[in-house]
Amino acid sequence: MWMQNRQVQKLGGGRLEKFGVRLWSQLQFGAIYSRKERAVYNLLRQVQRDRRTLLTAFEGYLVYSSARAQEKRPGAFAEVGVFQGGSARIICEAKGDRRLDLFDTFEGLPATTDKDAGVHQANQYTCSLESVQEYLKNYPNVHYHKGLFPDSTHDVPEQTYAFAHFDVDLYASTRACLEYFYPRMIPGGIMLSHDYDILEGVKQAFQEFFADKPETIIEQPTTQCVVVKIG
Ligand SMILES: C[S@@+](CC[C@H](N)C(=O)[O-])C[C@H]1O[C@@H](n2cnc3c(N)ncnc32)[C@H](O)[C@@H]1O
């Protein structure tokens, strides 16, 4: 492999990562431009212009296409790990009038544990709730839950989900996402996570959680993985 995972992880959130995401995305945008709907290309470009996001163009595309694929299914949409709202905006464009629940501390990452590779710091990726609310103000039925997940679920109605996007970087946060959402996903519901194959803690949380479940983890050519709930 031209760059080992540990080296990629060390880019964790710094200028190099930002540069890498931009550069990689430029190549990917060419492919999206030539093969996909122009409106989706324009959306992904706009999001990269508006907000700092850690999603490459292909990763943004997969967030959009997975959310869109759930258009006709019952259940809410959710995202844990919102940061400046880049991926949330992409989900908003795919969701129509459907309910979207957004979870974040809006004070950056919680403390890491020894299951994480030590590449992140507490409070990294801080963005205020007000800034995200302003960015997404034109989209209906978006509900914000500020605080540490899963404590921040206390005001969420008991409901089922058709689509859940996780972008939380850390073992404990990813594990909490799986424990909360898995039993609430509809059959055919999609869970999509960023960073599965570049952050050890994220991968470990998925592998441990699904070790005794019937679903399989579908690795993507991006850093992401997808799990489709069976029943
Ligand atoms: C990499 S950023 C998310 C990037 C975003 N999805 C985008 O499109 O740019 C990770 C986010 O996860 C949040 N986070 C991680 N663990 C969390 C937890 N347990 N509860 C709430 N927020 C958490 C952090 O506050 C941070 O905003």
The ligand as a MOL file (V3000), in Angstrom:
LIG
                    3D

  0  0  0     0  0            999 V3000
M  V30 BEGIN CTAB
M  V30 COUNTS 27 29 0 0 0
M  V30 BEGIN ATOM
M  V30 1 C -15.1820 14.7570 11.4910 0
M  V30 2 S -16.3860 15.6880 12.2970 0 CHG=1
M  V30 3 C -17.8480 15.4380 11.2970 0
M  V30 4 C -17.7060 15.9740 9.8830 0
M  V30 5 C -18.9910 16.2000 9.1440 0
M  V30 6 N -19.8020 15.0140 8.9980 0
M  V30 7 C -18.7030 16.8040 7.7710 0
M  V30 8 O -19.4080 16.5880 6.8400 0
M  V30 9 O -17.7560 17.5780 7.6390 0 CHG=-1
M  V30 10 C -16.7200 14.7010 13.7170 0
M  V30 11 C -17.8250 15.2650 14.5920 0
M  V30 12 O -18.2530 14.2550 15.4940 0
M  V30 13 C -18.6820 14.8690 16.6940 0
M  V30 14 N -18.7230 13.8210 17.7280 0
M  V30 15 C -17.8750 12.7750 17.8980 0
M  V30 16 N -18.2700 12.0000 18.9140 0
M  V30 17 C -19.4210 12.5370 19.4050 0
M  V30 18 C -20.3280 12.1760 20.4430 0
M  V30 19 N -20.1560 11.0920 21.2140 0
M  V30 20 N -21.4020 12.9730 20.6550 0
M  V30 21 C -21.6250 14.0620 19.8900 0
M  V30 22 N -20.7980 14.4580 18.8860 0
M  V30 23 C -19.7110 13.7030 18.6440 0
M  V30 24 C -17.6850 15.9880 16.8970 0
M  V30 25 O -18.1890 17.0140 17.7140 0
M  V30 26 C -17.4260 16.4640 15.4410 0
M  V30 27 O -18.2460 17.5550 15.1110 0
M  V30 END ATOM
M  V30 BEGIN BOND
M  V30 1 1 1 2
M  V30 2 1 2 3
M  V30 3 1 2 10
M  V30 4 1 3 4
M  V30 5 1 4 5
M  V30 6 1 5 6
M  V30 7 1 5 7
M  V30 8 2 7 8
M  V30 9 1 7 9
M  V30 10 1 10 11
M  V30 11 1 11 12
M  V30 12 1 11 26
M  V30 13 1 12 13
M  V30 14 1 13 14
M  V30 15 1 13 24
M  V30 16 1 14 15
M  V30 17 1 14 23
M  V30 18 2 15 16
M  V30 19 1 16 17
M  V30 20 1 17 18
M  V30 21 2 17 23
M  V30 22 1 18 19
M  V30 23 2 18 20
M  V30 24 1 20 21
M  V30 25 2 21 22
M  V30 26 1 22 23
M  V30 27 1 24 25
M  V30 28 1 24 26
M  V30 29 1 26 27
M  V30 END BOND
M  V30 END CTAB
M  END
